[in-house]
Amino acid sequence: MLISKDQFLHFKSHISLEYFLKMAIIAVVVFILLVSTYALFRPINVEKYQQVAKLSLQESYPHTQALAQHLHLQPQIATHEYFRLMRAYAYERGHVKEYPAMAIEDE
């Protein structure tokens, strides 16, 4: 069945420039979401893996150390898990107070 000129003009009159612009915006947003999802599930590089190893050995922040040890056991660490570790490290570093060492006479 061929499309007649009247059917084409009727179809064209229902689709406006605004419709195309909305579809373009939706396509860009979907593309950004797909690319960011891909980036979050990609494995981390060697330098970041070494940072996880350092955090798993430190003892200043116990919750961060436990999470880093858990991640260090995995063969590959996804980027979103690495970001979760860095967020926990920053939170714990900001909220844990380190007090000076006590002298023996102070006990």
C-alpha positions as CSV (number, residue, x, y, z in Angstrom):
1,M,0.0,0.0,0.0
2,L,1.4,3.3,-1.0
3,I,1.2,6.4,1.1
4,S,-0.8,9.0,-0.7
5,K,-0.1,12.7,-0.7
6,D,-3.1,13.4,1.6
7,Q,-2.0,10.9,4.1
8,F,1.5,12.3,4.2
9,L,0.2,15.9,4.7
10,H,-2.1,14.7,7.4
11,F,0.8,13.0,9.2
12,K,3.0,16.0,8.7
13,S,0.4,18.4,10.1
14,H,0.2,16.4,13.4
15,I,4.0,16.3,13.9
16,S,5.4,19.7,14.9
17,L,8.8,21.0,15.5
18,E,8.1,21.0,19.2
19,Y,7.6,17.2,19.0
20,F,11.0,16.7,17.4
21,L,12.7,18.9,20.0
22,K,11.1,16.9,22.8
23,M,12.2,13.7,21.3
24,A,15.7,15.0,20.8
25,I,15.9,16.0,24.5
26,I,14.6,12.6,25.6
27,A,17.2,10.9,23.3
28,V,20.0,13.0,24.8
29,V,18.9,12.2,28.4
30,V,18.6,8.5,27.7
31,F,22.1,8.5,26.0
32,I,23.6,10.2,29.1
33,L,22.0,7.7,31.4
34,L,23.2,4.8,29.4
35,V,26.8,6.1,29.2
36,S,26.9,6.9,32.9
37,T,25.5,3.4,33.8
38,Y,28.2,1.8,31.6
39,A,30.9,4.0,33.3
40,L,29.7,3.0,36.8
41,F,29.8,-0.7,36.2
42,R,33.2,-0.7,34.4
43,P,36.1,-2.1,36.5
44,I,38.5,0.3,38.1
45,N,42.1,0.7,37.0
46,V,45.3,-0.4,38.7
47,E,46.0,2.9,40.6
48,K,42.5,2.8,42.2
49,Y,42.9,-0.9,43.1
50,Q,46.2,0.0,44.9
51,Q,44.3,2.8,46.7
52,V,41.8,0.1,47.9
53,A,44.7,-2.1,49.0
54,K,46.2,0.8,51.1
55,L,42.8,1.5,52.7
56,S,42.4,-2.2,53.6
57,L,45.7,-2.1,55.5
58,Q,45.2,1.2,57.4
59,E,43.7,1.1,60.9
60,S,42.6,4.7,61.5
61,Y,39.2,4.2,60.1
62,P,37.8,0.8,60.9
63,H,34.6,0.9,58.9
64,T,36.5,2.0,55.8
65,Q,39.0,-0.7,56.4
66,A,36.4,-3.4,56.6
67,L,34.7,-2.2,53.4
68,A,38.1,-2.0,51.6
69,Q,39.1,-5.5,52.8
70,H,35.8,-6.8,51.5
71,L,36.4,-5.1,48.1
72,H,40.0,-6.2,48.0
73,L,39.0,-9.8,48.0
74,Q,37.1,-9.4,44.7
75,P,39.0,-10.0,41.5
76,Q,37.4,-6.9,39.8
77,I,35.9,-3.9,41.6
78,A,33.2,-1.9,39.8
79,T,33.5,1.9,39.7
80,H,30.4,2.4,41.7
81,E,31.7,0.2,44.6
82,Y,35.0,2.2,44.5
83,F,33.0,5.5,44.8
84,R,31.0,4.0,47.7
85,L,34.3,3.2,49.5
86,M,35.7,6.7,48.8
87,R,32.5,8.3,50.1
88,A,32.7,6.2,53.3
89,Y,36.3,7.1,53.7
90,A,35.6,10.8,53.3
91,Y,32.7,10.6,55.8
92,E,34.7,8.7,58.4
93,R,37.7,11.0,58.0
94,G,35.5,14.0,58.6
95,H,33.7,12.6,61.6
96,V,36.3,10.6,63.4
97,K,38.3,12.7,65.8
98,E,41.9,11.7,66.5
99,Y,43.1,12.5,70.0
100,P,46.7,13.0,70.9
101,A,48.4,10.1,72.6
102,M,48.1,10.0,76.4
103,A,51.2,10.1,78.5
104,I,51.7,7.3,81.0
105,E,51.3,9.7,84.0
106,D,47.8,10.8,82.8
107,E,46.3,7.3,83.5
